[in-house]
Amino acid sequence: MGKDIVADTERIKEFGSALSRIHKEFTKAANPADGYGVKDLGSQSVIDKFGEFSSNWKIHRERLTDELEKLAKIATEAGKSYQEIDSSLANALRGEDAKHKKSGKGKK
């Protein structure tokens, strides 16, 4: 105990924003071969494998996007909360300092 807590609130909020962007990209990404044909990929077998991958990926992607969304919200709210707490504490300390200076009880 007794150690100072240090939180880079801007960095935490940036992390939340980055996770939100990743979440958005994951919700768009389906089959990486969408829009490509045999002429582009070389064979129907490759297209079929991408289709299989896409079906499996969809299940895992949905779980992952749910978790990314939750984590993004947590990080964003944590950054905001830390910043609000820090501002409130700083204002309270400034108020106490001002009272002590007026009363002459401040450090000399």
C-alpha positions in Angstrom: 0.0 0.0 0.0 1.0 3.6 -0.1 2.1 3.5 -3.7 0.8 6.1 -6.2 -1.6 4.9 -8.8 -0.8 6.2 -12.2 -3.2 5.8 -15.1 -2.7 7.3 -18.6 -6.3 8.1 -19.2 -5.8 9.3 -22.7 -4.0 6.0 -23.6 -6.8 4.0 -22.0 -9.5 5.9 -24.0 -7.4 5.4 -27.2 -7.3 1.7 -26.4 -11.1 1.7 -26.2 -11.3 3.5 -29.5 -8.9 1.1 -31.2 -10.9 -1.9 -30.0 -14.0 -0.3 -31.4 -12.4 0.0 -34.8 -11.2 -3.6 -34.6 -14.7 -4.6 -33.6 -16.1 -2.8 -36.7 -13.6 -4.5 -39.0 -14.4 -7.9 -37.6 -18.2 -7.4 -38.1 -17.5 -6.7 -41.7 -15.1 -9.5 -42.4 -16.8 -12.6 -43.7 -15.4 -14.9 -46.3 -12.0 -13.6 -47.5 -12.7 -15.1 -50.9 -16.0 -13.2 -51.4 -16.0 -11.6 -54.8 -13.3 -13.9 -56.2 -13.9 -16.7 -58.7 -11.9 -19.6 -60.1 -10.1 -17.2 -62.5 -8.8 -15.2 -59.5 -8.0 -18.1 -57.1 -7.1 -20.8 -59.5 -9.5 -23.6 -58.6 -12.9 -24.4 -57.3 -11.2 -26.4 -54.5 -9.7 -23.2 -53.1 -13.0 -21.4 -53.3 -14.7 -24.4 -51.5 -12.0 -24.4 -48.7 -12.6 -20.6 -48.2 -16.3 -21.4 -47.9 -15.7 -24.0 -45.2 -13.3 -21.5 -43.5 -15.9 -18.8 -43.7 -18.6 -20.9 -42.0 -16.3 -21.8 -39.1 -14.9 -18.3 -38.9 -18.4 -16.8 -38.7 -19.1 -18.7 -35.4 -15.8 -17.7 -33.9 -16.0 -14.2 -35.3 -19.3 -13.6 -33.6 -18.0 -14.6 -30.2 -14.9 -12.5 -30.7 -16.8 -9.4 -31.8 -19.0 -9.7 -28.8 -15.9 -9.8 -26.5 -14.2 -7.0 -28.4 -17.3 -4.8 -28.1 -17.5 -5.4 -24.3 -13.8 -4.7 -23.8 -13.9 -1.5 -25.9 -16.8 -0.2 -23.7 -15.0 -1.1 -20.5 -11.7 0.6 -21.6 -13.5 3.7 -22.8 -15.5 4.0 -19.6 -12.5 3.3 -17.4 -10.5 6.1 -19.1 -13.4 8.5 -18.6 -13.9 7.4 -15.0 -10.2 7.7 -14.1 -10.2 11.2 -15.7 -13.3 12.3 -13.8 -11.9 11.0 -10.5 -8.5 12.6 -11.1 -10.2 16.0 -11.9 -12.4 15.7 -8.8 -9.5 14.9 -6.5 -7.4 17.7 -8.0 -10.2 20.2 -7.5 -10.8 19.1 -3.9 -7.1 19.4 -3.1 -7.0 22.9 -4.7 -10.0 23.9 -2.6 -8.3 22.6 0.6 -5.0 24.4 -0.3 -7.0 27.7 -0.9 -8.7 27.3 2.6 -5.4 26.7 4.3 -3.7 29.7 2.6 -6.6 32.0 3.6 -6.5 30.8 7.2 -2.7 30.9 7.4 -2.4 27.2 8.2 -0.6 26.4 5.0 3.1 25.3 4.9 5.6 28.1 5.3 
